Each structure stands twice: as structure tokens, then as C-alpha cells.
Amino acid sequence: KELKPFAGNLVLVGSLVGDGEAARLGEKVMRAFNLAGIRTVNQVSRVTMGPRGTADFGIRISAGPTDSIFAAAIRTSFGAPGRLSIDPNIISTSETMDGATVGVLIWFKRPPLGK
């Protein structure tokens, strides 16, 4: 319910190709966004590299400068006690990802070397 004020916004949810655990969590994250009225771009099991070439373990949020409040609300909501462990740093990016300027990327496996 913390994200209801952002209904109508668009967020990309992605996970690394071949990372089944992250894909299952990504599907649940998308359902939570959809229940709040937030539209999602499904990149679960389709990502090979994160923003600015990152591929760290855990859950990372990226956002453009105009979406910092939305990104912070995502971090606060999903990172509340008893929920998920989310990287506290929001990756600043000016990239648009399939029309979305906010992204939630889930990494549990390292990408193969050379990718």
C-alpha cells in the first residue's frame, strides 16, 4: 500500500538470464507492483548486465533524476523490516529501459565471464 500513490508509473523488473531464483522473486515483485497499480516491463530472465555494467548480488534499484522519490519509495517499501534486503544505494542513470526510467534488478548468480 506504500506504493499506491505511484499508480500509473512504469518500472522495469529484471533478472539475470539463467537465474531461476531471481526469476521467481522477480515475478513476485511484478505482482506486488501490479497490485499497487504500477505498470511493469518484464525483463525477468532476460538481463545480461545491469546499469553501468554492474552485476552485483542482491536487489538493486536504478532511477533517473526525476524519479528519485519513486525509487526511494520502492526501496523503503520492499526493504521494510521482514521483507527484502535491498541495496541502500539507488543507481543514478539517465538511461531509459524499454520506456521505464526506474528499474529493479535482481541478481543471485554472477553473469558468465566475458558477457
DSSP file (Angstrom, degrees, kcal/mol; ACC not computed):
  #  RESIDUE AA STRUCTURE BP1 BP2  ACC     N-H-->O    O-->H-N    N-H-->O    O-->H-N    TCO  KAPPA ALPHA  PHI   PSI    X-CA   Y-CA   Z-CA
    1    1 A K    >         0   0    0      0, 0.0     3,-1.0     0, 0.0    76,-0.0   0.000 360.0 360.0 360.0 -18.7    0.0    0.0    0.0
    2    2 A E  T 3   +     0   0    0      1,-0.2    75,-0.1     2,-0.1    74,-0.0   0.766 360.0  49.1 -64.7 -23.3    3.0    2.3    0.4
    3    3 A L  T >  S+     0   0    0      1,-0.2     3,-2.3     2,-0.1    -1,-0.2   0.488  79.0  98.6 -97.0  -3.6    3.3    2.4   -3.4
    4    4 A K  G X  S+     0   0    0     -3,-1.0     3,-2.1     1,-0.3    -1,-0.2   0.841  74.7  64.2 -53.8 -37.1   -0.3    3.2   -4.3
    5    5 A P  G 3  S+     0   0    0      0, 0.0    -1,-0.3     0, 0.0    -2,-0.1   0.703 100.0  55.3 -61.7 -14.8    0.5    6.9   -4.7
    6    6 A F  G X  S+     0   0    0     -3,-2.3     3,-2.3    30,-0.1    -2,-0.2   0.217  75.9 144.1-101.7  14.0    2.7    5.9   -7.6
    7    7 A A  T <   +     0   0    0     -3,-2.1    31,-0.3     1,-0.3    30,-0.2  -0.243  65.5  31.3 -53.2 138.5    0.0    4.0   -9.5
    8    8 A G  T 3  S+     0   0    0     29,-2.8    -1,-0.3     1,-0.4    30,-0.1   0.116  90.6 122.1  95.8 -20.6    0.3    4.5  -13.2
    9    9 A N    <   -     0   0    0     -3,-2.3    30,-2.4     1,-0.1     2,-0.4  -0.246  59.2-126.3 -68.5 165.6    4.1    4.8  -13.1
   10   10 A L  E     +a   39   0A   0     28,-0.2    91,-0.5    89,-0.1    92,-0.5  -0.957  27.6 177.1-119.5 131.9    6.3    2.4  -15.1
   11   11 A V  E     -a   40   0A   0     28,-2.1    30,-2.1    -2,-0.4     2,-0.4  -0.998  23.5-134.9-136.0 138.2    9.1    0.2  -13.7
   12   12 A L  E     -ab  41 103A   0     90,-2.7    92,-3.0    -2,-0.4     2,-0.5  -0.768  16.6-164.6 -89.3 134.0   11.3   -2.4  -15.3
   13   13 A V  E     +ab  42 104A   0     28,-2.5    30,-2.9    -2,-0.4     2,-0.3  -0.985  20.2 166.7-119.0 122.1   11.8   -5.6  -13.3
   14   14 A G  E     -ab  43 105A   0     90,-2.5    92,-2.5    -2,-0.5    30,-0.3  -0.927  19.3-175.0-136.5 158.1   14.7   -7.7  -14.5
   15   15 A S  E     - b   0 106A   0     28,-1.4    32,-2.2    -2,-0.3    31,-0.8  -0.968  40.7 -81.8-146.0 162.1   16.8  -10.7  -13.5
   16   16 A L  E >   -a   47   0A   0     90,-1.0     3,-1.9    -2,-0.3    32,-0.2  -0.314  51.6 -98.6 -65.9 140.3   19.9  -12.4  -15.0
   17   17 A V  T 3  S+     0   0    0     30,-2.2    -1,-0.1     1,-0.3    29,-0.1  -0.373 110.4  15.8 -54.1 130.4   19.4  -14.9  -17.8
   18   18 A G  T 3  S+     0   0    0     27,-0.2     2,-1.0     1,-0.2    -1,-0.3   0.503  89.3 123.6  82.7   4.1   19.5  -18.4  -16.2
   19   19 A D    <>  +     0   0    0     -3,-1.9     4,-2.1     1,-0.2    -1,-0.2  -0.760  33.4 177.6-101.7  88.7   19.0  -17.3  -12.6
   20   20 A G  H  > S+     0   0    0     -2,-1.0     4,-2.2     1,-0.2    -1,-0.2   0.861  76.7  52.3 -61.5 -40.5   15.9  -19.2  -11.6
   21   21 A E  H  > S+     0   0    0      1,-0.2     4,-2.0     2,-0.2    -1,-0.2   0.929 112.0  46.0 -63.3 -44.9   15.7  -18.0   -8.0
   22   22 A A  H  > S+     0   0    0      1,-0.2     4,-2.8     2,-0.2    -1,-0.2   0.867 110.0  55.5 -65.9 -35.5   15.9  -14.4   -9.1
   23   23 A A  H  X S+     0   0    0     -4,-2.1     4,-2.1     2,-0.2    -2,-0.2   0.919 107.0  49.1 -63.5 -43.7   13.3  -15.0  -11.8
   24   24 A R  H  X S+     0   0    0     -4,-2.2     4,-1.6     1,-0.2    -1,-0.2   0.922 114.1  45.4 -62.6 -43.2   10.8  -16.4   -9.2
   25   25 A L  H  X S+     0   0    0     -4,-2.0     4,-2.5     1,-0.2    -2,-0.2   0.906 109.6  56.1 -65.7 -40.0   11.4  -13.4   -6.9
   26   26 A G  H  X S+     0   0    0     -4,-2.8     4,-2.4     1,-0.2    -2,-0.2   0.885 104.6  52.6 -58.9 -39.9   11.1  -11.0  -10.0
   27   27 A E  H  X S+     0   0    0     -4,-2.1     4,-2.0     2,-0.2    -1,-0.2   0.904 110.8  47.5 -62.4 -41.2    7.6  -12.5  -10.8
   28   28 A K  H  X S+     0   0    0     -4,-1.6     4,-2.1     2,-0.2    -2,-0.2   0.890 110.2  52.1 -67.3 -39.5    6.5  -11.8   -7.2
   29   29 A V  H  X S+     0   0    0     -4,-2.5     4,-2.3     2,-0.2    -2,-0.2   0.909 109.0  50.7 -62.8 -42.2    7.9   -8.3   -7.3
   30   30 A M  H  X S+     0   0    0     -4,-2.4     4,-2.8     1,-0.2    -2,-0.2   0.908 108.4  52.0 -63.3 -40.9    6.0   -7.6  -10.5
   31   31 A R  H  X S+     0   0    0     -4,-2.0     4,-2.4     2,-0.2    -1,-0.2   0.912 108.7  51.0 -60.8 -41.1    2.8   -8.9   -8.9
   32   32 A A  H  X S+     0   0    0     -4,-2.1     4,-1.2     2,-0.2    -2,-0.2   0.921 111.4  47.4 -63.4 -43.1    3.3   -6.5   -6.0
   33   33 A F  H ><>S+     0   0    0     -4,-2.3     5,-2.6     1,-0.2     3,-0.6   0.941 111.6  50.7 -60.8 -46.3    3.8   -3.6   -8.3
   34   34 A N  H ><5S+     0   0    0     -4,-2.8     3,-1.5     1,-0.3    -2,-0.2   0.872 105.5  55.5 -61.8 -37.8    0.7   -4.5  -10.4
   35   35 A L  H 3<5S+     0   0    0     -4,-2.4    -1,-0.3     1,-0.3    -2,-0.2   0.804 107.0  51.4 -63.5 -28.3   -1.4   -4.7   -7.2
   36   36 A A  T <<5S-     0   0    0     -4,-1.2    -1,-0.3    -3,-0.6    -2,-0.2   0.431 123.6-107.3 -86.4   0.3   -0.3   -1.2   -6.4
   37   37 A G  T < 5S+     0   0    0     -3,-1.5   -29,-2.8     1,-0.3     2,-0.5   0.626  74.3 140.8  84.5  12.8   -1.4   -0.1   -9.9
   38   38 A I      < -     0   0    0     -5,-2.6    -1,-0.3   -31,-0.3   -28,-0.2  -0.786  49.5-130.6 -93.1 129.2    2.2    0.3  -11.1
   39   39 A R  E     -a   10   0A   0    -30,-2.4   -28,-2.1    -2,-0.5     2,-0.4  -0.502  24.6-152.7 -77.5 146.4    2.8   -0.9  -14.7
   40   40 A T  E     -a   11   0A   0    -30,-0.2     2,-0.6    -2,-0.2   -28,-0.2  -0.921  17.2-145.8-125.3 148.5    5.8   -3.2  -15.2
   41   41 A V  E     -a   12   0A   0    -30,-2.1   -28,-2.5    -2,-0.4     2,-0.9  -0.969  29.7-135.6-104.9 118.9    8.2   -4.0  -18.1
   42   42 A N  E     +a   13   0A   0     -2,-0.6   -28,-0.2   -30,-0.2   -30,-0.1  -0.672  46.0 147.7 -85.5 106.9    9.0   -7.7  -17.8
   43   43 A Q  E >>  +a   14   0A   0    -30,-2.9     3,-1.8    -2,-0.9   -28,-1.4  -0.015  24.5 145.5-120.3  25.7   12.8   -8.3  -18.2
   44   44 A V  E 34 S+     0   0A   0    -30,-0.3   -28,-0.1     1,-0.3   -30,-0.1  -0.489  77.5   4.0 -67.2 130.2   12.8  -11.3  -15.8
   45   45 A S  E 34 S+     0   0A   0     -2,-0.2    -1,-0.3   -26,-0.1   -27,-0.2   0.697 116.9  87.1  65.4  23.5   15.4  -13.9  -17.1
   46   46 A R  E <4  +     0   0A   0     -3,-1.8     2,-0.3   -31,-0.8   -30,-0.2   0.452  58.2 100.4-125.9  -5.3   16.4  -11.5  -19.9
   47   47 A V  E  <  +a   16   0A   0    -32,-2.2   -30,-2.2    -4,-0.6     3,-0.1  -0.658  34.1 174.4 -91.9 138.4   19.1   -9.3  -18.5
   48   48 A T  S    S+     0   0    0      1,-0.4     2,-0.3    -2,-0.3    -1,-0.1   0.590  73.4  13.0-111.1 -18.7   22.8   -9.9  -19.1
   49   49 A M  S    S-     0   0    0     62,-0.0    -1,-0.4   -33,-0.0     6,-0.2  -0.979  71.6-129.7-156.8 145.1   24.2   -6.8  -17.4
   50   50 A G    >   -     0   0    0      4,-3.2     3,-1.6    -2,-0.3     4,-0.1  -0.132  54.5 -48.9 -86.2-174.7   22.9   -4.1  -15.1
   51   51 A P  G >  S+     0   0    0      0, 0.0     3,-1.7     0, 0.0    -1,-0.2  -0.283 127.0   4.0 -57.2 137.0   23.1   -0.4  -15.2
   52   52 A R  G 3  S-     0   0    0      1,-0.3    -2,-0.1    -3,-0.1    41,-0.0   0.795 134.4 -60.7  55.9  31.4   26.6    0.9  -16.0
   53   53 A G  G <  S+     0   0    0     -3,-1.6    -1,-0.3     1,-0.2     2,-0.1   0.640  95.7 148.7  77.6  14.1   27.9   -2.6  -16.4
   54   54 A T    <   +     0   0    0     -3,-1.7    -4,-3.2    -4,-0.1    -1,-0.2  -0.474  21.7 166.6 -81.6 154.0   27.0   -3.7  -12.8
   55   55 A A        +     0   0    0     -6,-0.2     2,-0.1    -2,-0.1    -1,-0.1  -0.219  21.4 160.4-156.9  54.3   26.0   -7.2  -11.9
   56   56 A D        -     0   0    0      1,-0.1    53,-0.1    54,-0.1     4,-0.1  -0.392  45.6 -97.7 -79.5 157.0   26.2   -7.2   -8.1
   57   57 A F  S    S+     0   0    0     51,-0.1     2,-0.2    -2,-0.1    51,-0.2  -0.418  85.4  27.9 -68.7 149.5   24.5   -9.8   -5.9
   58   58 A G  E    S-C  107   0A   0     49,-3.3    49,-3.1    -2,-0.1     2,-0.5  -0.623 102.8 -37.8 105.1-159.1   21.2   -8.8   -4.4
   59   59 A I  E     -Cd 106  86A   0     26,-0.5    28,-2.5    47,-0.2     2,-0.4  -0.945  55.5-173.7-114.8 121.9   18.4   -6.4   -5.4
   60   60 A R  E     -C  105   0A   0     45,-2.9    45,-2.9    -2,-0.5     2,-0.4  -0.910  10.9-154.4-119.1 142.1   19.4   -3.1   -7.0
   61   61 A I  E     -Cd 104  90A   0     28,-0.5    30,-2.7    -2,-0.4     2,-0.4  -0.950  10.4-171.5-114.6 135.1   17.2   -0.1   -7.9
   62   62 A S  E     +Cd 103  91A   0     41,-2.5    41,-2.7    -2,-0.4     2,-0.3  -0.940  10.5 168.8-122.8 150.1   18.2    2.3  -10.6
   63   63 A A  E     -Cd 102  92A   0     28,-2.5    30,-2.0    -2,-0.4    39,-0.2  -0.993  32.8-115.3-158.7 149.7   16.4    5.6  -11.4
   64   64 A G    >   -     0   0    0     37,-1.2     3,-1.9    -2,-0.3    30,-0.2  -0.375  46.7 -97.8 -76.6 165.6   16.7    8.7  -13.4
   65   65 A P  G >  S+     0   0    0      0, 0.0     3,-0.7     0, 0.0    -1,-0.1   0.774 122.9  53.7 -60.1 -28.6   17.0   12.1  -11.6
   66   66 A T  G 3  S+     0   0    0      1,-0.2     3,-0.2     2,-0.1     4,-0.1   0.542 106.9  53.3 -84.0  -4.9   13.3   12.9  -11.9
   67   67 A D  G <>  +     0   0    0     -3,-1.9     4,-2.7    34,-0.1     5,-0.2   0.149  68.9 112.9-113.4  18.5   12.3    9.5  -10.4
   68   68 A S  H <> S+     0   0    0     -3,-0.7     4,-2.3     1,-0.2     5,-0.2   0.852  78.3  50.5 -63.6 -34.8   14.3    9.6   -7.2
   69   69 A I  H  > S+     0   0    0      2,-0.2     4,-2.0    -3,-0.2    -1,-0.2   0.923 112.6  46.6 -69.2 -42.8   11.2    9.9   -4.9
   70   70 A F  H  > S+     0   0    0      2,-0.2     4,-2.1     1,-0.2    -2,-0.2   0.932 113.7  48.5 -62.0 -46.7    9.5    6.9   -6.7
   71   71 A A  H  X S+     0   0    0     -4,-2.7     4,-2.5     1,-0.2    -2,-0.2   0.899 110.7  50.6 -62.1 -41.7   12.8    4.9   -6.4
   72   72 A A  H  X S+     0   0    0     -4,-2.3     4,-2.6    -5,-0.2    -1,-0.2   0.876 108.5  52.6 -64.6 -36.7   13.2    5.8   -2.7
   73   73 A A  H  X S+     0   0    0     -4,-2.0     4,-2.7     2,-0.2    -1,-0.2   0.888 109.0  49.8 -66.1 -38.7    9.6    4.7   -2.1
   74   74 A I  H  X S+     0   0    0     -4,-2.1     4,-2.7     2,-0.2     5,-0.4   0.951 112.0  48.0 -61.9 -49.0   10.3    1.3   -3.8
   75   75 A R  H  X S+     0   0    0     -4,-2.5     4,-1.7     1,-0.2    -2,-0.2   0.914 115.1  45.3 -58.4 -44.7   13.4    0.9   -1.6
   76   76 A T  H  < S+     0   0    0     -4,-2.6     4,-0.3     2,-0.2    -1,-0.2   0.915 116.1  45.5 -66.7 -43.9   11.5    1.8    1.6
   77   77 A S  H >< S+     0   0    0     -4,-2.7     3,-1.0     1,-0.2    -2,-0.2   0.963 120.9  35.3 -66.9 -53.6    8.5   -0.4    0.8
   78   78 A F  H 3< S+     0   0    0     -4,-2.7     6,-2.8     1,-0.2    -1,-0.2   0.779 119.0  52.6 -73.2 -25.3   10.3   -3.6   -0.3
   79   79 A G  T 3< S+     0   0    0     -4,-1.7    -1,-0.2    -5,-0.4    -2,-0.2   0.330  78.7 127.5 -93.4   7.4   13.1   -3.1    2.2
   80   80 A A  S X  S-     0   0    0     -3,-1.0     3,-2.2    -4,-0.3     4,-0.1  -0.236  78.5 -73.4 -61.1 154.2   10.9   -2.7    5.2
   81   81 A P  T 3  S+     0   0    0      0, 0.0    -1,-0.2     0, 0.0     3,-0.1  -0.208 123.3  19.9 -51.7 133.4   11.7   -5.0    8.2
   82   82 A G  T 3  S+     0   0    0      1,-0.2    -2,-0.1    -3,-0.1     3,-0.1   0.438 114.5  80.1  85.5   0.4   10.7   -8.6    7.5
   83   83 A R  S <  S-     0   0    0     -3,-2.2     2,-0.2     1,-0.3    -4,-0.2   0.356  92.5 -31.8-106.6-120.9   10.6   -8.0    3.7
   84   84 A L        -     0   0    0     -6,-2.8     2,-0.7    -3,-0.1    -1,-0.3  -0.678  48.0-120.7-105.9 156.2   13.5   -8.0    1.3
   85   85 A S        -     0   0    0     -2,-0.2   -26,-0.5    -3,-0.1     2,-0.4  -0.868  39.6-177.1 -93.6 113.7   17.2   -6.9    1.7
   86   86 A I  E     -d   59   0A   0     -2,-0.7   -26,-0.2   -11,-0.1   -28,-0.1  -0.907  35.7-102.5-117.5 139.2   17.7   -4.2   -0.9
   87   87 A D  E     -     0   0A   0    -28,-2.5   -26,-0.2    -2,-0.4    -8,-0.0  -0.385  30.1-140.6 -55.0 127.8   20.9   -2.3   -1.7
   88   88 A P  E    S+     0   0A   0      0, 0.0     2,-0.5     0, 0.0    -1,-0.2   0.703  78.7  83.9 -69.7 -17.9   20.5    1.1    0.1
   89   89 A N  E    S-     0   0A   0    -27,-0.0     2,-0.5     2,-0.0   -28,-0.5  -0.739  70.9-146.4 -91.0 128.9   22.1    2.9   -2.8
   90   90 A I  E     -d   61   0A   0     -2,-0.5     2,-0.5   -30,-0.1   -28,-0.2  -0.823  20.8-127.3 -91.1 126.8   20.0    3.9   -5.8
   91   91 A I  E     -d   62   0A   0    -30,-2.7   -28,-2.5    -2,-0.5     2,-0.5  -0.621  20.6-138.0 -76.7 121.2   22.0    3.7   -9.0
   92   92 A S  E     +d   63   0A   0     -2,-0.5     2,-0.3   -30,-0.2   -28,-0.2  -0.681  35.0 161.9 -82.1 127.4   21.6    7.0  -10.8
   93   93 A T        -     0   0    0    -30,-2.0   -31,-0.0    -2,-0.5    -2,-0.0  -0.993  40.3-158.1-144.5 149.9   21.1    6.6  -14.5
   94   94 A S        +     0   0    0     -2,-0.3     2,-0.1   -30,-0.2   -30,-0.1   0.329  63.2 115.1-104.9   4.2   19.8    8.6  -17.4
   95   95 A E        -     0   0    0    -32,-0.1     2,-0.5     6,-0.1    -2,-0.1  -0.441  60.5-139.5 -75.4 146.4   19.1    5.5  -19.5
   96   96 A T        -     0   0    0     -2,-0.1     2,-0.7   -32,-0.0     5,-0.2  -0.927  12.2-155.4-102.4 131.3   15.6    4.5  -20.5
   97   97 A M  B >  S-E  100   0B   0      3,-3.5     3,-2.0    -2,-0.5     5,-0.1  -0.874  73.4 -36.5-112.3  99.7   14.9    0.8  -20.2
   98   98 A D  T 3  S-     0   0    0     -2,-0.7    -1,-0.2     1,-0.3     3,-0.1   0.881 124.8 -45.5  52.3  41.3   12.1   -0.2  -22.5
   99   99 A G  T 3  S+     0   0    0      1,-0.3     2,-0.3   -58,-0.0    -1,-0.3   0.236 118.9 111.4  90.2 -13.2   10.4    3.1  -21.7
  100  100 A A  B <   -E   97   0B   0     -3,-2.0    -3,-3.5     1,-0.1    -1,-0.3  -0.738  46.5-169.2 -96.2 141.9   10.9    2.9  -18.0
  101  101 A T  S    S+     0   0    0    -91,-0.5   -37,-1.2    -2,-0.3     2,-0.4   0.395  76.4  63.3-105.4  -0.3   13.3    5.2  -16.1
  102  102 A V  E     - C   0  63A   0    -92,-0.5   -90,-2.7   -39,-0.2     2,-0.4  -0.985  67.0-175.8-123.1 135.9   13.1    3.2  -12.9
  103  103 A G  E     -bC  12  62A   0    -41,-2.7   -41,-2.5    -2,-0.4     2,-0.5  -0.982  20.5-159.7-134.0 145.4   14.4   -0.4  -12.7
  104  104 A V  E     -bC  13  61A   0    -92,-3.0   -90,-2.5    -2,-0.4     2,-0.4  -0.975  20.0-172.1-119.9 113.0   14.5   -3.1  -10.1
  105  105 A L  E     -bC  14  60A   0    -45,-2.9   -45,-2.9    -2,-0.5     2,-0.5  -0.910   7.7-158.3-112.3 133.5   17.2   -5.7  -11.0
  106  106 A I  E     -bC  15  59A   0    -92,-2.5   -90,-1.0    -2,-0.4     2,-0.4  -0.942  11.3-178.9-116.1 123.8   17.6   -8.9   -9.0
  107  107 A W  E     + C   0  58A   0    -49,-3.1   -49,-3.3    -2,-0.5     3,-0.1  -0.981  23.7 148.4-126.5 121.2   20.9  -10.8   -9.0
  108  108 A F  S    S+     0   0    0     -2,-0.4     2,-0.3   -51,-0.2    -1,-0.1   0.520  72.1  46.4-119.3 -18.0   21.6  -14.1   -7.3
  109  109 A K  S    S-     0   0    0    -53,-0.1    -1,-0.2   -90,-0.0   -93,-0.1  -0.883  85.0-113.7-120.4 154.6   24.1  -15.5   -9.7
  110  110 A R        -     0   0    0     -2,-0.3     3,-0.1    -3,-0.1   -54,-0.1  -0.650  36.5-111.3 -81.9 142.7   27.1  -14.0  -11.3
  111  111 A P        -     0   0    0      0, 0.0     3,-0.1     0, 0.0    -1,-0.1  -0.392  44.8 -89.7 -67.6 153.3   27.0  -13.5  -15.1
  112  112 A P    >   -     0   0    0      0, 0.0     3,-1.4     0, 0.0     2,-0.0  -0.306  52.7 -93.0 -61.6 148.7   29.4  -15.7  -17.1
  113  113 A L  T 3  S+     0   0    0      1,-0.2    -3,-0.0     2,-0.1     0, 0.0  -0.323 110.5  27.6 -61.4 143.0   32.8  -14.2  -17.7
  114  114 A G  T 3         0   0    0     -3,-0.1    -1,-0.2     1,-0.0     0, 0.0   0.504 360.0 360.0  84.5   4.0   33.1  -12.3  -21.0
  115  115 A K    <         0   0    0     -3,-1.4    -2,-0.1   -67,-0.1    -1,-0.0   0.408 360.0 360.0-100.2 360.0   29.4  -11.4  -21.2
